[in-house]
Amino acid sequence: MDSKRKTKYYLVCDLEATCVFPRQQDWEPEIIEIGAILLDRQLERISAFQRFVCPEVNGILTPFCRELTKITQRDVDRAYSFPDVYDDLLEWMRDNGLKLKPERQNFTFVTDGIFDCNQYIRNQCKLSKLKFPKWAKSFSNIKKHFNYVLPHMKRTDRRSNSITDMMEKLKIPMDGQLHRAIDDAKQVVKIMKGLRELRPNFEFTDNETIKPYWSMRFFD
């Protein structure tokens, strides 16, 4: 788990996207909320970013999506499109001292699993005709760090531990709304602190890299 990057910050990020039930193979999810929390290396919070995003392909949220995320139609109708919100995110990152160029990058991007980077960001960049951000190609998967620190707590069915699984096993109380980007980002921060308590000075280095051959399957 070594990393050559000189990490000064951790950028913990979670995304929510449009969804439908029953599942549809041709449904392309669009990001509707970005939640990010900036931490220093001691896991102290520096700043936070939260924005809703207005979807452009399927602009009307499904009842399933509204119930799952508690994001309302009014929330997204009043929001800007992804390119504008993404520009706001980049400005917030730069204002807080983050270096975005690969050769100067001074932060580690932390996510809950690979789904947000591999599916949501890749698909949204395709829809919005944007380049995939180089700073998100390698990232820190909290699920893998959890398994590394607590290998005896892996799920027996070979599936990854969810946020609620990890918090329950770490005996951390749950708060906020599941499937809300900013609240899920807060839970990931709590998981990081819980793992740091077990392994003082543990570094949440990059442990995933987007592979060109990875499928953008949205459903199993």
C-alpha positions in Angstrom: 0.0 0.0 0.0 2.9 2.3 -0.6 2.4 5.5 -2.6 4.9 7.8 -4.2 2.6 10.8 -4.0 3.3 13.3 -1.3 -0.2 13.5 0.3 -1.0 16.6 2.2 -4.8 16.2 2.1 -7.5 13.6 1.8 -10.4 14.4 -0.4 -13.4 12.2 0.6 -16.1 12.2 -2.0 -19.4 10.6 -2.6 -21.9 10.9 -5.4 -25.6 10.2 -5.9 -27.1 9.6 -9.3 -30.5 9.1 -11.0 -31.8 5.5 -10.7 -34.8 3.5 -11.7 -36.6 0.4 -10.5 -37.2 -2.2 -11.9 -33.7 -2.1 -13.4 -33.2 -1.1 -17.0 -30.1 -2.1 -18.8 -30.2 1.0 -21.0 -30.6 3.4 -18.1 -27.7 5.8 -17.9 -27.3 7.3 -14.4 -26.6 11.0 -14.1 -25.0 12.6 -11.1 -27.5 14.5 -9.0 -25.4 15.3 -5.9 -21.8 15.8 -5.1 -20.6 15.7 -1.5 -16.9 16.2 -0.6 -15.0 16.7 2.6 -11.4 17.9 2.7 -9.2 16.5 5.5 -5.6 17.0 6.6 -3.4 14.1 7.2 -4.5 13.9 10.8 -8.1 13.5 9.5 -9.1 16.9 10.8 -11.8 18.6 8.6 -10.7 21.6 6.6 -13.7 22.3 4.4 -16.8 20.7 2.8 -18.6 20.9 -0.6 -22.1 20.0 -1.4 -24.1 20.7 -4.5 -27.1 19.2 -6.3 -26.9 18.7 -10.0 -29.7 19.0 -12.6 -29.8 15.9 -14.8 -30.2 16.6 -18.5 -31.1 13.2 -20.1 -33.7 12.0 -17.5 -34.7 15.3 -15.9 -37.6 13.9 -13.9 -36.5 11.9 -10.9 -38.2 8.5 -10.6 -40.2 7.8 -7.4 -37.6 5.1 -6.6 -34.8 7.7 -6.8 -36.6 10.2 -4.6 -37.4 7.6 -2.0 -33.9 6.2 -1.9 -32.0 9.5 -1.8 -34.6 11.8 -0.3 -33.5 14.3 -3.0 -36.5 16.1 -4.3 -37.4 17.2 -7.8 -37.2 20.8 -6.6 -33.6 20.2 -5.4 -32.4 19.2 -8.9 -34.7 21.7 -10.8 -33.1 24.5 -8.9 -29.5 23.2 -9.5 -27.0 23.8 -12.3 -25.9 21.2 -14.9 -23.0 19.0 -14.2 -20.3 21.0 -16.1 -21.2 24.1 -14.1 -21.2 22.3 -10.7 -18.0 20.5 -11.7 -16.4 23.9 -12.3 -17.5 25.0 -8.8 -16.0 21.8 -7.3 -12.6 22.4 -9.1 -12.6 26.1 -7.9 -13.3 24.9 -4.3 -10.5 22.4 -4.5 -8.0 25.0 -5.8 -9.1 27.6 -3.2 -8.3 25.0 -0.5 -4.8 24.4 -1.8 -5.3 21.2 -3.8 -3.0 20.7 -6.8 -4.8 19.0 -9.7 -2.0 18.3 -12.1 -0.7 14.7 -11.7 2.9 15.7 -11.3 2.0 18.1 -8.5 -1.1 16.4 -7.0 -0.9 16.8 -3.2 -4.1 14.9 -2.2 -5.5 11.4 -2.2 -9.0 10.9 -3.5 -11.0 8.7 -1.1 -14.2 6.9 -2.1 -16.5 4.1 -0.9 -15.6 1.4 -3.4 -15.0 1.8 -7.2 -18.5 2.5 -8.4 -18.4 6.3 -8.2 -15.2 6.6 -10.2 -15.7 3.7 -12.6 -19.4 4.1 -13.3 -20.8 7.5 -12.3 -17.9 9.8 -13.2 -17.0 7.9 -16.4 -20.6 8.0 -17.6 -21.2 11.6 -16.6 -18.0 12.7 -18.4 -19.2 10.9 -21.5 -22.7 12.5 -21.3 -21.3 15.9 -20.6 -18.4 15.6 -23.1 -15.8 16.2 -20.5 -12.4 14.5 -20.0 -12.2 12.1 -17.1 -10.3 13.9 -14.3 -6.7 12.6 -14.1 -6.7 13.1 -10.3 -9.5 10.5 -10.0 -7.9 7.8 -12.1 -6.1 6.5 -9.0 -7.9 6.6 -5.7 -8.2 5.2 -2.2 -11.0 2.6 -1.8 -12.1 2.6 1.8 -13.6 -0.9 1.4 -10.1 -2.3 0.6 -8.5 -0.4 3.5 -11.2 -1.8 5.8 -10.4 -5.4 4.7 -6.7 -4.7 5.0 -6.9 -3.5 8.6 -9.7 -6.0 9.6 -9.3 -9.1 7.3 -11.3 -11.2 9.7 -14.3 -9.0 9.1 -14.6 -9.6 5.4 -18.1 -10.7 4.3 -18.4 -14.4 3.7 -20.4 -14.0 0.5 -17.5 -12.3 -1.2 -19.4 -9.0 -1.5 -17.8 -5.8 -0.2 -18.8 -4.4 3.1 -21.2 -1.5 2.8 -20.9 1.7 4.7 -23.4 0.4 7.3 -21.5 -2.9 7.5 -18.3 -1.1 8.2 -19.7 1.3 10.7 -21.5 -1.6 12.5 -18.3 -3.6 12.7 -16.4 -0.6 14.0 -19.2 0.1 16.5 -19.6 3.6 15.1 -23.1 5.1 15.4 -24.8 5.9 12.2 -26.3 9.4 11.6 -27.5 11.4 8.6 -29.4 10.1 5.5 -28.0 7.0 3.7 -27.7 7.6 -0.1 -27.1 11.3 0.3 -23.7 12.2 -1.0 -22.6 14.6 1.8 -23.9 12.4 4.6 -22.2 9.3 3.1 -19.0 11.2 2.8 -19.2 12.0 6.5 -19.7 8.3 7.3 -16.6 7.5 5.3 -14.6 10.0 7.3 -15.9 8.3 10.5 -14.7 4.9 9.1 -11.3 6.4 8.4 -11.1 7.6 12.0 -12.2 4.3 13.3 -9.5 2.5 11.3 -6.9 5.0 12.4 -7.8 4.3 16.0 -7.0 0.6 15.4 -3.9 1.4 13.4 -2.4 4.7 14.5 -0.7 6.6 11.7 -2.3 4.4 9.0 -2.1 6.1 5.6 -5.1 5.8 3.3 -2.9 5.6 0.2 -4.2 4.9 -3.4 -5.1 1.2 -3.8 -7.2 1.4 -7.0 -6.6 2.6 -10.5 -9.2 2.8 -13.2 -8.6 0.2 -15.9 -9.5 0.9 -19.5 -11.1 -2.5 -19.8 -13.3 -2.2 -16.7 -16.9 -2.4 -17.7 -19.4 0.4 -17.0 -22.1 -2.0 -16.0 -24.6 -0.2 -13.8 -26.4 -3.3 -12.6 -25.2 -6.8 -11.7 
